Amino acid sequence: MNFRSLVSLLVFLFAANGTVMAAPTTHTVTVGGAGNSFTPATLTINVGDTVMFTNAGGVHNVKANDGSFRCARGCDGVGTGNGSLSGTNWSFGKTFTTAGTVGYFCEAHGSSNGSGMAGSIIVKAVTPTINLGGYLSGNWFMPTQGGGQGFQLEFTNANSDLL
């Protein structure tokens, strides 16, 4: 069996028993409202998650400290609308695709140094989790390969009810 066939077999075995990865999630950050703040001010998410910023009242926008986005009634350079300060009811979603910490602030009430109306998104890398369904076993044997070659794969889950 060549390497490509082995990889195909392993992919099949894992797919048959379910590879579970964290599904992207949408989180909400409230902008303004009763005070000039972001709620929550600090949010931890996974790579691939979206943060929905929603203006709850007042003249605000959201600008990344590194300038990667500036949004309110839309985002600068993306579709219609822009990131200028706005007192209307607005909402926008930003998907984070890279691990790290992204600071942001309202241009009217905060600054990029974290003072005033400012917040941060901590974006964590996602490690795939493989769910083998408790027990998986597989064999491969090819008798025509110089007296026979083969291997056996066996995975068990100590927390499984099947053991």
RARA-V390115 format. One record per backbone hydrogen bond with DSSP energy under -0.5 kcal/mol. NH is the residue of the N-H (numbers start at 1). CO is the residue of the C=O. If there is no record, write none. Layout:
nh,co
NH,CO
NH,CO
//
This chain:
nh,co
6,2
7,3
8,4
9,5
10,6
11,7
12,8
13,9
14,10
15,11
16,12
17,13
18,14
18,15
20,18
20,129
21,19
27,25
27,50
29,52
30,39
31,54
32,30
32,37
33,57
34,32
37,35
39,30
43,120
45,43
45,122
47,124
48,96
49,46
50,25
51,94
52,27
52,50
53,51
53,92
54,29
55,90
56,31
60,58
60,86
62,71
63,105
64,69
65,103
67,64
71,62
72,74
73,82
73,84
74,72
75,78
76,70
78,75
82,73
86,60
90,88
92,53
94,51
96,49
97,95
100,123
102,121
103,101
104,119
105,63
106,117
107,105
110,106
111,115
114,111
117,109
118,116
119,104
120,41
121,102
122,43
122,120
123,100
123,121
124,45
124,122
128,126
129,20
131,18
131,129
132,130
135,132
136,155
138,153
140,151
142,149
145,142
146,144
147,143
148,145
149,142
151,140
153,138
155,136
157,134
158,156
160,157
163,160
//
